[in-house]
Amino acid sequence: MTITGQHLIAGEWSGNASQGFSATHAINNEQMEETFADATPAEIDLAIERANQAFKSYQQLSAPKRAKFLRNIGEEILALGDELINMACAETGLPVMRIQGERGRTIGQLGLFADLLESGEYQSVIDEADAERQPLPKPDTRLGYLPLGVVGVFAASNFPLAFSTAGGDTASALAAGCPVIMKAHAAHPGTAELVARAIAKAIQNCDIDPGVFSLLQGKNYAISSQIVTHPNIKAVGFTGSERVGMILQKQINERAEPIPFYGELGSVNPQFIMPGKLAKDAVEIAQALVASLMMGQGQFCTSPGIWAYIEESNSCDFESAASAAIAETQAGVMLTPAIAATYNRAVEQWQSLSGVELLAQGQAGVEHFGRAALFATDFTTFKATPILHEEVFGSCALIIRLKNLSEMVDFIGLLKGNLTASIHAVASDIEESKQVASLIAHKVGRLIYNQMPTGVEVCASMNHGGPFPASTDVRTTSVGSEAIKRFQRPICYQNMPDELLPALLRR
Amino acid sequence: MTITGQHLIAGEWSGNASQGFSATHAINNEQMEETFADATPAEIDLAIERANQAFKSYQQLSAPKRAKFLRNIGEEILALGDELINMACAETGLPVMRIQGERGRTIGQLGLFADLLESGEYQSVIDEADAERQPLPKPDTRLGYLPLGVVGVFAASNFPLAFSTAGGDTASALAAGCPVIMKAHAAHPGTAELVARAIAKAIQNCDIDPGVFSLLQGKNYAISSQIVTHPNIKAVGFTGSERVGMILQKQINERAEPIPFYGELGSVNPQFIMPGKLAKDAVEIAQALVASLMMGQGQFCTSPGIWAYIEESNSCDFESAASAAIAETQAGVMLTPAIAATYNRAVEQWQSLSGVELLAQGQAGVEHFGRAALFATDFTTFKATPILHEEVFGSCALIIRLKNLSEMVDFIGLLKGNLTASIHAVASDIEESKQVASLIAHKVGRLIYNQMPTGVEVCASMNHGGPFPASTDVRTTSVGSEAIKRFQRPICYQNMPDELLPALLRR
């Protein structure tokens, strides 16, 4: 299939791709041949207008029909075959196995929401009338949920499938009954176009108003600004850097009507290695942390960026095992040349910080590759050096050497919000672990015991979010079936006859 | 009991009341003798600091103990006896029966959350581990909820008990495990002090850290600003005007960390009288609407401010019955002289609008009383006159004469967000009602059939909120047990041993 480089606007491919931008081939670092259009203001307006029109019929679509649509998107993604895998690998540099796994997860997510929709009364609350109640009769009240309206979604650089075109936010918004305006990521526009074709086919197969999904290509910041400030956009999902996320948040704050902004912005995912664990498994835990750090070249949202332990006689074993494992790692391609440059600058900057020791580096690679780096520092330096509190996106980790539990407690107090934290412990660590758990719980969206933070289970009890800056809205998750709530809101129907009630709430 | 005029800060009464402000006796419009302190920056900081300290122990308090605390607050409010009723009546001008009823509702709300806490596993989702799953084992994941932290609550002028010191936001925040900083309303500071005494007693009775609740008195806007921008405030609840609400929203937008802002700002609560209903019950429905409008002198958030119908041969009956009922109403005291002045100015302004007809006024009263007013206009004038789209807080209603269903549909398109709307209809109106319901649903938080909007049932299926400006966050309710979610957020516990899990989530 030839890539058109165009936008998909309500079922039509349009836009002038010849004047546009190209993605970079991640591995050989050259511009790819396909060029992509930059969405114009008129194209953005048209996409949102058509989405708002489509909202009228799409919100009325029964839950089983919406479920069928979601499953069909998954089938059509699978039908894209190797072309999708090859394109995503070329654009992102992620290995084939990883992209295949991510495709499975993406289809699985669509299926999870389909299951939820088919399961029926997942949310309704009904309080029947009581005419005899004193002093006043009780009316019949039924709590249902309405979709918010058109949702703007921004694709993530690091998950070209699972957090992009047909990713989590698209799946949960469509499940909720909301049309989606998808802003493709400029790092993988070809992947976006292919997945958008799959969605367009599913829309045709299921006879749905094509306005329900539009894909906009572009590299121009004005596109994002126009989307998030449009009066007919009723919620925004974004996964990316704190810098860009806060620009969007500011623009959203200027709107006349406040809307939810679900930004996932950054996380250092602290790891706590408790004394008993360190005594028992220093080498194993060091190696496991390095393996987790190296997943996707450190470009996972849940990558373990900070490892905190209390210094003991065997601390050396931990650090030397971790250093040895880091030194053995190969340099790897990063998602984009810009991400690689930012990563390399950050590692260089850390090397110049006083009180921060470079313990080990991975093997060197070409310029647009990332090279793992392991640093160590103490509590005092960490406290005095705000830049160490920020996420470095890539395979760089910082060991924090703490004197005692009391310093670990103070260290937790310095942390900002995170997606996850892990406590690595054995039975003898239980009292200390309790204390750490009760404090770090307030800084994370997911608290893990003796497992690595990378890898997010897609299920009903998952929470992928967390206190700011992990997320701009700590009250919701971007992964798992609870994510449907991002794009719905409650409505109470009082004393309504069945004919006027949604099917789910009828007598 | 003598009113001290002071703040309650973490169990201590303090502040210089002699330099402060007085409330106005609503009925005789004279300054009351009690003077109240204006909270200083140091007092505000101290209250928030103590609340943040208390959060550590309060969030660990078991659900049954929190339930007991909530019930005890209700008992202590009841124990205040007539002093509370008399004070609230004097400060607000609301009649004794209404204040007694509101006290019952306030105690009922506290009990509702106590029931919820005692009912146990109301929110947990558990997905057990599956070591055999391919290609990867499934970890044990358990979804729980954590309180957000210290909550700032602003008391409402129109509900001195149910939306004030121990009102809905306080009850749901305390139920969720969050300490509360309550900013009393300057119109009923004595009522606030009395209720705060009841809370202080319950805190003592239940042996809870007194930092969990502070009451700050004041008339100075800087107090509100300091509360909502404080880094340790993690959510804000507010019920009041759109003007003040948007000032707070702007200040909250400037925070480094985004937090939820639950502002309930204004609502015209449109009423749709369908043709069959008009033909059958023109007089009855007119009288019922006037009765609903006159509740609390039109100062209910859910007061029916706009009545829309399609002109038919018997439209005259409806308008003349409504006019006659309005003309018979007595002028009534309003909550504050400022509210009365704003109301009277708005009615005067409407009288000067071209295309807007004054159908009837209630009987005249003294200057600080409100006098009911009924206006009528057509679709074209309504569309061209934005001021008619805004809530007039008080007993003023606007009839919209529509030519046909298509104009009713267009009229719905012009409406902003509302707390409620009612459809008044008979069986023959069903098709038109369906169309109206499907459209107006997206503009309201509660949709009612053949009942009046005033009176909000406090139950699990209630939703009191709505699209902006009814609420700044359409995703939550301020009334009913779902309100606890305003002050909680999800956390996933992965692979955690029982010792580290909250009681609710243990195996």
Interface residues (C-beta under 8 A of the other chain):
Chain A: Q60 V125 I126 D127 L136 K138 P139 T141 R142 L143 L146 L148 G149 Q249 N253 E257 P258 P260 F261 I423 I430 S433 K434 A437 S438 A441 H442 V444 G445 R446 L447 I448 Y449 N450 Q451 G455 E457 C459 A460 S461 M462 N463 H464 G465 P467 F468 T472 D473 V474 R475 T476 T477 E482 K485 Q488 R489 P490 I491 C492 Y493 Q494 N495 M496 P497 E499 L500
Chain B: Q60 V125 I126 D127 L136 K138 P139 T141 R142 L143 L146 L148 G149 Q249 N253 E257 P258 P260 F261 I423 I430 S433 K434 A437 S438 A441 H442 V444 G445 R446 L447 I448 Y449 N450 Q451 G455 E457 C459 A460 S461 M462 N463 H464 G465 P467 F468 T472 D473 V474 R475 T476 T477 E482 K485 Q488 R489 P490 I491 C492 Y493 Q494 N495 M496 P497 E499 L500
